[in-house]
Amino acid sequence: MQHYYVNKQPLPNGEHEVHVPRCTYLPEGDNGIHLGTFTRCSDALEAAKSHFERVTGCKVCCGAGHSG
């Protein structure tokens, strides 16, 4: 199981990225929302949709869920 976070600050295209703690792009301080622990990034993306309409997985740490 892995912890996942979603960035409160959207990307220029309006999507909010989902990250794992070891990611160099993990949002700092209050810029992230802890989503919980999941076995797959896709499950974390579904959880992130309860906070933001447009979400994507970070291409570095959650590449399987990256939309771009």
C-alpha distances in whole Angstrom, upper triangle without the diagonal:
4,7,10,13,16,20,23,25,26,26,30,29,28,24,22,19,15,14,11,12,14,16,19,20,18,20,22,23,23,23,19,17,14,12,10,6,5,5,8,10,13,11,11,15,16,15,17,20,20,21,23,25,24,21,19,16,18,19,18,14,14,17,16,16,19,23,25
4,6,10,13,16,19,22,22,23,27,27,25,22,19,16,12,10,7,9,10,12,16,16,14,16,18,19,20,19,16,15,11,10,8,5,5,6,8,9,12,11,9,13,15,14,15,18,19,19,21,23,22,18,17,14,14,16,15,11,11,15,15,15,17,20,23
4,7,11,14,16,19,20,21,25,25,23,20,17,14,10,9,6,7,10,11,15,15,12,13,15,16,16,16,12,11,8,7,6,4,7,9,10,10,13,11,9,12,14,12,12,16,17,16,18,21,20,17,16,13,14,17,15,12,12,15,16,15,17,20,23
4,7,10,13,16,16,17,21,21,19,16,13,10,7,6,5,7,10,10,13,12,10,11,13,15,15,13,10,9,6,5,6,6,7,10,10,8,11,10,6,9,11,10,9,13,14,13,15,17,16,13,12,10,11,14,13,10,10,13,14,12,14,17,19
4,7,9,12,13,15,19,19,17,14,10,8,6,5,6,8,11,10,13,11,8,8,11,12,11,10,6,5,4,5,8,9,11,14,13,10,13,12,8,10,12,10,8,12,13,11,12,15,15,11,11,10,10,14,14,11,11,14,16,13,14,17,19
4,6,9,10,12,15,15,13,10,7,6,4,6,9,11,14,12,14,11,8,8,11,12,11,8,5,5,7,7,10,12,13,16,14,11,13,12,9,9,11,9,6,10,11,9,9,12,11,8,9,9,10,13,14,12,11,14,15,13,13,15,17
4,5,7,9,13,14,11,9,6,6,6,8,11,12,14,12,13,9,8,6,9,10,9,6,5,7,9,10,14,16,17,19,18,14,16,16,12,12,14,13,9,12,13,10,10,13,11,9,10,10,10,14,14,13,13,16,17,15,14,15,17
4,6,10,13,14,11,10,7,8,10,12,14,15,18,16,16,13,11,8,10,11,8,5,5,7,10,12,15,18,19,22,21,17,18,18,15,14,15,14,10,12,13,9,9,12,11,10,12,13,13,17,18,17,17,19,20,17,17,17,19
4,7,9,11,9,9,7,8,11,13,16,17,19,16,16,12,11,8,11,12,10,7,8,10,14,15,19,21,22,25,23,19,20,20,17,16,18,17,13,14,15,12,10,13,12,11,12,14,13,16,17,17,17,19,21,18,16,17,17
4,6,7,5,5,5,7,11,13,17,18,20,17,17,13,13,11,14,15,14,10,11,13,16,16,20,22,22,24,22,18,19,20,17,14,17,16,12,13,15,12,9,11,9,9,10,12,12,15,16,17,16,17,19,16,14,14,14
4,5,5,5,6,7,11,13,17,19,20,16,16,12,13,12,15,17,16,13,13,15,18,18,22,23,23,25,22,18,19,21,18,15,18,18,15,15,18,15,12,13,10,10,10,12,11,13,15,16,15,16,18,15,12,12,11
4,5,8,10,11,15,17,21,22,23,20,19,15,17,15,18,20,19,16,17,19,22,22,25,27,27,28,25,22,22,24,21,19,21,21,18,18,20,18,15,15,12,12,13,15,14,15,17,19,19,18,20,18,15,14,12
4,6,9,11,15,17,21,23,24,21,20,17,18,17,20,22,21,18,18,19,22,22,25,27,26,27,24,20,20,22,20,17,19,20,17,16,19,17,13,12,9,10,11,14,14,15,18,19,18,17,19,16,13,11,10
4,7,10,13,16,20,22,24,20,20,17,17,16,19,20,19,15,16,17,19,19,23,25,24,26,23,19,19,20,18,15,17,17,14,13,16,13,10,9,7,8,10,13,14,16,18,19,18,18,19,16,14,12,12
4,6,10,13,17,19,21,18,18,15,15,14,17,19,18,14,14,14,17,16,19,21,21,22,19,16,15,17,14,11,14,14,11,11,13,12,8,8,5,5,6,9,10,13,15,16,14,15,16,12,10,9,10
4,7,10,14,16,18,15,16,12,12,11,14,16,14,11,10,11,13,13,16,18,18,20,17,14,14,15,12,10,12,12,8,9,12,9,7,9,6,5,6,8,9,12,14,14,13,14,15,12,11,11,12
4,6,10,13,14,11,13,9,9,9,13,15,15,11,10,11,12,12,15,16,16,17,15,11,12,14,11,9,12,12,9,11,13,12,10,12,9,6,5,5,5,9,11,10,9,11,12,9,8,10,11
4,7,10,12,10,12,10,8,9,13,15,15,12,9,9,10,9,11,12,12,14,12,8,10,11,7,7,10,10,7,10,13,11,11,13,11,7,6,5,6,9,10,9,7,10,11,9,9,11,13
4,7,8,6,9,7,6,8,11,14,14,12,9,10,10,10,11,12,12,13,12,9,12,12,9,10,13,12,11,14,16,15,14,17,15,11,9,7,6,9,9,6,6,10,12,10,11,14,15
4,6,6,9,9,7,10,12,14,15,14,11,11,10,10,10,10,10,12,11,9,13,13,10,12,15,14,13,16,18,17,17,20,18,14,13,10,9,11,10,6,8,11,13,12,13,17,18
4,6,8,9,6,9,10,12,14,13,11,12,10,11,11,11,13,14,14,13,16,16,13,15,18,16,15,19,20,19,20,22,21,17,16,13,12,14,12,9,11,15,17,16,17,20,21
4,7,9,7,11,12,15,17,16,14,15,14,15,15,14,15,16,15,14,18,18,15,17,21,19,18,22,23,22,22,25,23,19,17,14,12,13,10,8,11,14,16,17,17,21,21
4,5,5,9,11,14,16,14,13,15,14,15,16,15,16,17,16,13,17,18,15,16,19,19,17,20,22,21,21,23,20,17,15,12,9,10,7,6,9,12,15,15,14,18,18
4,6,9,10,14,16,14,13,16,16,18,19,19,20,20,19,17,20,21,18,19,22,21,19,22,24,22,22,24,22,18,16,14,10,11,8,9,12,14,17,17,16,19,19
4,6,9,12,14,11,11,14,15,16,18,18,19,20,19,16,18,20,16,16,20,19,17,19,21,19,18,21,18,15,13,11,8,10,8,9,11,13,16,15,14,16,16
4,6,10,11,9,8,10,11,13,15,15,17,18,17,14,17,18,14,15,18,17,15,18,19,17,17,20,18,15,13,12,9,12,10,9,11,14,17,15,15,18,18
4,7,8,5,5,9,10,13,15,17,19,21,20,17,19,19,16,16,19,17,14,17,18,15,16,18,17,14,14,13,11,14,13,13,14,17,19,17,17,19,19
4,6,6,7,10,12,15,17,19,21,23,23,20,22,22,19,19,22,20,17,20,21,18,18,21,20,18,18,17,15,18,16,16,18,20,23,21,20,23,23
4,6,7,10,11,15,17,19,22,24,24,22,24,23,20,21,23,20,18,21,21,18,19,22,22,20,20,19,18,21,20,19,20,23,25,23,23,25,26
4,6,8,10,13,16,19,21,24,24,21,23,22,19,19,21,18,16,19,18,15,16,20,19,18,19,19,18,22,21,20,21,24,26,23,23,25,26
4,7,10,13,16,18,20,23,22,19,21,21,17,17,19,17,14,16,16,13,14,17,16,15,16,16,15,19,18,17,18,21,23,20,20,21,22
4,7,9,12,15,17,20,19,16,18,17,13,14,16,14,11,14,14,11,12,16,15,13,14,14,13,17,17,15,15,18,20,18,18,19,21
4,6,9,12,14,18,17,15,16,15,11,12,14,11,9,12,11,9,11,15,15,13,14,14,15,18,18,16,16,19,20,17,18,20,22
4,6,9,11,15,15,13,15,13,10,12,13,10,9,13,12,11,13,17,17,14,15,14,15,18,18,15,15,19,19,17,18,21,23
4,7,9,12,12,11,12,10,7,9,10,6,7,10,10,9,12,15,15,13,14,13,14,18,18,15,14,17,17,15,17,19,22
4,7,10,11,11,13,10,8,11,11,8,10,13,12,13,15,18,18,16,16,15,16,20,19,16,15,18,18,16,19,21,24
4,7,9,10,12,9,8,12,12,10,12,15,15,16,18,20,20,17,17,15,16,19,18,15,14,17,17,16,19,21,24
4,6,7,9,6,6,10,11,10,12,15,15,16,18,20,19,16,16,13,15,18,17,14,12,15,14,13,17,19,22
4,7,9,7,9,12,12,13,15,17,18,20,21,22,21,18,17,14,16,17,17,14,12,14,13,13,17,19,22
4,5,5,7,9,10,11,13,15,17,18,19,19,18,15,13,11,13,14,15,12,9,11,9,9,13,16,19
4,5,5,6,9,10,10,13,15,16,16,17,15,12,10,7,10,11,12,9,6,9,7,6,10,12,15
4,5,5,6,9,10,11,13,15,15,15,14,11,9,8,12,13,15,12,9,10,8,6,10,12,15
4,5,5,6,9,10,12,14,15,15,15,12,12,11,14,16,17,14,11,13,11,10,13,15,18
4,5,5,6,9,10,11,12,14,13,10,10,9,12,14,15,12,10,13,12,9,12,14,17
4,5,5,6,9,10,10,11,10,7,7,7,10,13,15,13,10,12,11,7,10,11,14
4,5,5,7,10,10,10,11,9,10,11,14,17,19,16,13,15,13,10,13,14,17
4,5,6,8,9,11,12,10,11,12,15,18,19,17,14,17,16,13,15,16,20
4,5,5,6,8,9,7,9,10,13,16,17,15,13,16,15,12,13,14,17
4,5,5,5,7,7,10,12,15,18,20,18,15,17,16,13,14,14,17
4,6,7,10,10,13,15,18,21,23,21,18,20,20,16,18,18,21
4,7,9,9,12,14,17,20,22,20,18,20,20,17,17,18,20
4,6,7,10,13,15,18,20,19,17,19,19,15,15,15,17
4,6,10,13,16,19,21,21,18,19,19,15,15,14,16
4,7,11,13,15,18,18,16,16,16,12,12,10,12
4,7,10,12,15,14,12,13,13,9,9,9,11
4,6,9,12,11,9,9,10,6,5,6,8
4,6,9,8,5,6,7,4,4,7,9
4,5,6,5,6,9,7,6,9,10
4,6,6,4,8,8,5,9,8
4,6,6,10,10,9,12,12
4,6,9,9,9,13,14
4,6,6,7,10,12
4,5,5,9,10
4,6,9,11
4,6,9
4,6
4
